[in-house]
Amino acid sequence: MLFLEYPKCSTCRKARKWLDEHGVSYLDRPIHEEKPTVEELRAWWKQSGLPLRRFFNTSGQLYRSLGLKEKLEGMSEEEQLQLLASDGMLVKRPLVIGEDFVLVGFKPEEWQNVLG
């Protein structure tokens, strides 16, 4: 299982603690240093069944400074994927990628249902 996080993010720290407390093994990947590729993002998005918009870190400074709330609607899915891949700070975190699931953001109830 792959765990993508930004170590300075308090939500990511809570998620890591949850994984550790529940004995879930994972491979840690700092999203800022090893940003996801377009191919990875496309695969995770398709696997998740979620709208692509959910993969954007809408509370992040970069998202706001680029005015993406207004711009995303007019962008193609390919343009959005390229944008997400351009900077890991645009990607909602944490992300947990398993063989048959993708978790976007930290929601303990959802994580409990999927990871046990």
Contacts in CASP RR format, 6 or more apart in sequence:
PFRMAT RR
TARGET T0000
AUTHOR 0000-0000-0000
METHOD contacts of the structure
MODEL  1
MLFLEYPKCSTCRKARKWLDEHGVSYLDRPIHEEKPTVEELRAWWKQSGL
PLRRFFNTSGQLYRSLGLKEKLEGMSEEEQLQLLASDGMLVKRPLVIGED
FVLVGFKPEEWQNVLG
1 24 0 8 1.000
1 25 0 8 1.000
1 26 0 8 1.000
1 27 0 8 1.000
1 96 0 8 1.000
1 97 0 8 1.000
1 98 0 8 1.000
2 26 0 8 1.000
2 27 0 8 1.000
2 29 0 8 1.000
2 95 0 8 1.000
2 96 0 8 1.000
2 97 0 8 1.000
2 98 0 8 1.000
3 15 0 8 1.000
3 16 0 8 1.000
3 19 0 8 1.000
3 26 0 8 1.000
3 27 0 8 1.000
3 28 0 8 1.000
3 29 0 8 1.000
3 94 0 8 1.000
3 95 0 8 1.000
3 96 0 8 1.000
4 29 0 8 1.000
4 30 0 8 1.000
4 31 0 8 1.000
4 36 0 8 1.000
4 91 0 8 1.000
4 93 0 8 1.000
4 94 0 8 1.000
4 95 0 8 1.000
4 96 0 8 1.000
4 97 0 8 1.000
5 12 0 8 1.000
5 15 0 8 1.000
5 16 0 8 1.000
5 28 0 8 1.000
5 29 0 8 1.000
5 30 0 8 1.000
5 31 0 8 1.000
5 93 0 8 1.000
5 94 0 8 1.000
5 95 0 8 1.000
6 12 0 8 1.000
6 30 0 8 1.000
6 31 0 8 1.000
6 32 0 8 1.000
6 89 0 8 1.000
6 93 0 8 1.000
7 13 0 8 1.000
7 30 0 8 1.000
9 93 0 8 1.000
9 94 0 8 1.000
11 93 0 8 1.000
11 94 0 8 1.000
11 105 0 8 1.000
11 106 0 8 1.000
12 93 0 8 1.000
12 94 0 8 1.000
12 106 0 8 1.000
14 106 0 8 1.000
15 94 0 8 1.000
15 96 0 8 1.000
15 105 0 8 1.000
15 106 0 8 1.000
15 111 0 8 1.000
16 28 0 8 1.000
16 94 0 8 1.000
18 106 0 8 1.000
18 108 0 8 1.000
18 111 0 8 1.000
19 26 0 8 1.000
19 96 0 8 1.000
19 115 0 8 1.000
22 115 0 8 1.000
22 116 0 8 1.000
24 115 0 8 1.000
26 96 0 8 1.000
31 88 0 8 1.000
31 89 0 8 1.000
31 91 0 8 1.000
31 93 0 8 1.000
31 95 0 8 1.000
32 88 0 8 1.000
32 89 0 8 1.000
35 85 0 8 1.000
35 86 0 8 1.000
35 87 0 8 1.000
35 88 0 8 1.000
35 91 0 8 1.000
36 44 0 8 1.000
36 84 0 8 1.000
36 85 0 8 1.000
36 88 0 8 1.000
36 91 0 8 1.000
36 95 0 8 1.000
37 85 0 8 1.000
38 81 0 8 1.000
38 82 0 8 1.000
38 84 0 8 1.000
38 85 0 8 1.000
41 55 0 8 1.000
41 81 0 8 1.000
41 84 0 8 1.000
41 85 0 8 1.000
41 91 0 8 1.000
42 81 0 8 1.000
44 55 0 8 1.000
44 95 0 8 1.000
44 97 0 8 1.000
44 102 0 8 1.000
45 52 0 8 1.000
45 55 0 8 1.000
45 81 0 8 1.000
45 102 0 8 1.000
47 97 0 8 1.000
47 100 0 8 1.000
47 101 0 8 1.000
47 102 0 8 1.000
48 54 0 8 1.000
48 101 0 8 1.000
48 102 0 8 1.000
48 104 0 8 1.000
49 102 0 8 1.000
50 102 0 8 1.000
50 104 0 8 1.000
52 77 0 8 1.000
52 80 0 8 1.000
52 81 0 8 1.000
53 72 0 8 1.000
54 92 0 8 1.000
54 104 0 8 1.000
55 84 0 8 1.000
55 91 0 8 1.000
55 92 0 8 1.000
55 104 0 8 1.000
56 63 0 8 1.000
56 68 0 8 1.000
56 72 0 8 1.000
56 80 0 8 1.000
56 84 0 8 1.000
56 90 0 8 1.000
56 91 0 8 1.000
56 92 0 8 1.000
57 63 0 8 1.000
57 89 0 8 1.000
57 90 0 8 1.000
57 91 0 8 1.000
57 92 0 8 1.000
57 93 0 8 1.000
58 68 0 8 1.000
58 69 0 8 1.000
58 92 0 8 1.000
60 89 0 8 1.000
61 89 0 8 1.000
62 87 0 8 1.000
62 89 0 8 1.000
62 90 0 8 1.000
63 69 0 8 1.000
63 90 0 8 1.000
68 83 0 8 1.000
68 90 0 8 1.000
72 80 0 8 1.000
75 83 0 8 1.000
83 90 0 8 1.000
84 90 0 8 1.000
84 91 0 8 1.000
92 104 0 8 1.000
92 105 0 8 1.000
93 105 0 8 1.000
94 103 0 8 1.000
94 105 0 8 1.000
94 106 0 8 1.000
95 102 0 8 1.000
95 103 0 8 1.000
95 104 0 8 1.000
95 105 0 8 1.000
96 102 0 8 1.000
96 103 0 8 1.000
96 111 0 8 1.000
96 115 0 8 1.000
101 114 0 8 1.000
103 110 0 8 1.000
103 111 0 8 1.000
103 114 0 8 1.000
END
